[in-house]
Amino acid sequence: MKKRIKTKNSYFIELPLIAEKKRGNLCVGEVQKNIPFKIKRFYCIFGVPSTASRGNHANKNTEQVLFCLNGSIKVELDDGINKDTVFLSKPNIGLFLGKMLWRKIHDFQKDTILLLVASDFYKEKDFIKDYNIFKKIIKNNDFI
């Protein structure tokens, strides 16, 4: 991947792609090789109306990688200082979402399917769902 992301705790992950005309395409990811953590949870997001958004939170400790298996999306990233908007539309290109990184996922194309893999099980207390609280925590370095 050539495009750099300014926001801390985020980067693109490109999975090896094997393309065969007669048999189709295959991309492969391996835990702690392409995926930088042991996967404890995965989930899919699909059927999202084009006017809706997902995410709108930060995680205190959980790391994730987001893959757009079908369709396309935009992801707004905010580390409290830097902001980026990235576009995902290829199933072999993932987006690493690290700790304390605000994300908003939007502009869902029809039939978009997202796969997210996570470093931890679901824990409600890991989520920061209020942007102003997120900014306060970042400003005061309360997450260290």
C-alpha positions in Angstrom: 0.0 0.0 0.0 1.4 3.4 -1.0 -1.1 5.7 0.8 0.1 6.7 4.3 -2.3 7.3 7.1 -1.6 10.3 9.4 -3.6 9.1 12.3 -1.7 7.1 14.9 -2.6 3.5 15.6 -3.8 2.9 12.0 -2.4 1.5 8.8 -3.3 -0.6 5.8 -2.7 -4.4 5.7 -2.4 -5.9 2.3 -3.1 -9.6 2.2 -1.4 -11.7 -0.5 -3.7 -12.1 -3.5 -3.6 -15.1 -5.8 -5.6 -14.5 -9.0 -6.4 -17.3 -11.3 -8.6 -16.8 -14.4 -10.0 -20.3 -14.3 -10.5 -20.7 -10.6 -11.0 -17.2 -9.3 -9.2 -15.1 -6.6 -7.9 -16.1 -3.2 -6.4 -13.9 -0.5 -5.0 -15.3 2.7 -4.2 -13.8 6.1 -2.4 -15.4 9.0 -2.7 -14.6 12.7 0.4 -12.7 14.0 1.8 -12.6 10.5 -0.7 -10.4 8.5 -3.0 -9.9 11.5 -0.9 -8.4 14.3 -2.7 -10.1 17.2 -4.5 -13.3 18.2 -8.1 -13.1 17.0 -10.6 -13.6 19.8 -13.7 -12.3 18.0 -14.9 -11.6 14.5 -18.1 -10.2 13.2 -19.8 -9.1 9.9 -21.7 -5.9 9.2 -24.0 -5.9 6.2 -27.4 -4.6 5.1 -26.5 -1.0 6.2 -28.5 1.7 4.5 -26.3 4.1 2.5 -27.4 7.0 4.7 -26.4 5.2 8.0 -23.1 5.2 9.8 -21.5 2.6 12.0 -18.6 2.8 14.5 -18.8 6.2 16.1 -16.7 5.1 19.0 -13.1 4.3 20.1 -11.9 1.2 22.0 -9.7 1.6 25.0 -7.8 -1.7 24.5 -9.2 -3.7 21.7 -7.4 -3.7 18.3 -9.3 -4.6 15.1 -8.7 -5.1 11.4 -11.6 -4.2 9.0 -11.9 -5.8 5.6 -14.5 -4.7 3.1 -15.4 -8.1 1.5 -17.9 -6.6 -0.9 -19.0 -3.1 -1.9 -17.2 -0.1 -0.5 -17.1 2.2 2.5 -15.4 5.3 3.8 -13.8 5.2 7.3 -13.1 8.5 9.2 -10.2 8.1 11.6 -9.3 10.4 14.5 -6.5 9.9 17.0 -7.3 13.1 18.8 -4.8 15.2 16.8 -4.7 13.9 13.2 -7.7 12.9 11.1 -7.9 10.8 7.9 -10.7 9.5 5.7 -9.9 6.3 3.9 -11.8 4.3 1.3 -12.0 0.5 1.4 -13.3 -1.6 -1.5 -10.9 -4.5 -2.0 -11.3 -7.7 0.1 -7.5 -8.2 0.3 -6.9 -4.7 1.8 -7.5 -4.4 5.5 -7.5 -1.4 7.8 -5.8 -1.8 11.2 -7.7 0.1 13.9 -5.6 0.4 17.0 -6.4 1.4 20.6 -7.8 4.8 21.3 -8.7 5.6 17.7 -12.1 7.1 17.0 -13.7 5.7 13.9 -16.8 6.4 11.9 -17.8 4.1 9.0 -20.2 5.5 6.4 -21.1 5.8 2.7 -22.0 2.1 2.5 -22.5 1.0 -1.1 -25.4 -1.4 -1.7 -24.6 -5.0 -0.7 -21.5 -4.0 1.2 -20.2 -6.7 3.6 -17.6 -5.8 6.2 -15.6 -8.4 8.2 -13.9 -7.2 11.4 -11.5 -9.3 13.4 -10.8 -8.2 17.0 -8.0 -8.8 19.6 -10.5 -9.2 22.5 -14.0 -10.4 23.3 -16.8 -7.9 23.4 -16.7 -5.8 26.6 -19.0 -2.8 26.9 -16.5 -1.0 29.3 -13.9 -1.0 26.5 -16.0 1.4 24.4 -15.9 5.2 24.4 -19.1 6.3 22.7 -18.9 10.0 23.4 -16.5 12.0 21.2 -16.0 14.8 23.8 -15.1 12.2 26.5 -12.6 10.6 23.9 -11.0 14.0 23.3 -10.7 14.7 27.1 -9.1 11.3 27.7 -6.6 11.9 24.8 -5.8 15.4 26.0 -5.2 14.3 29.6 -3.3 11.1 28.6 -5.8 9.1 30.8 -5.5 6.0 28.7 -1.9 5.1 29.6 
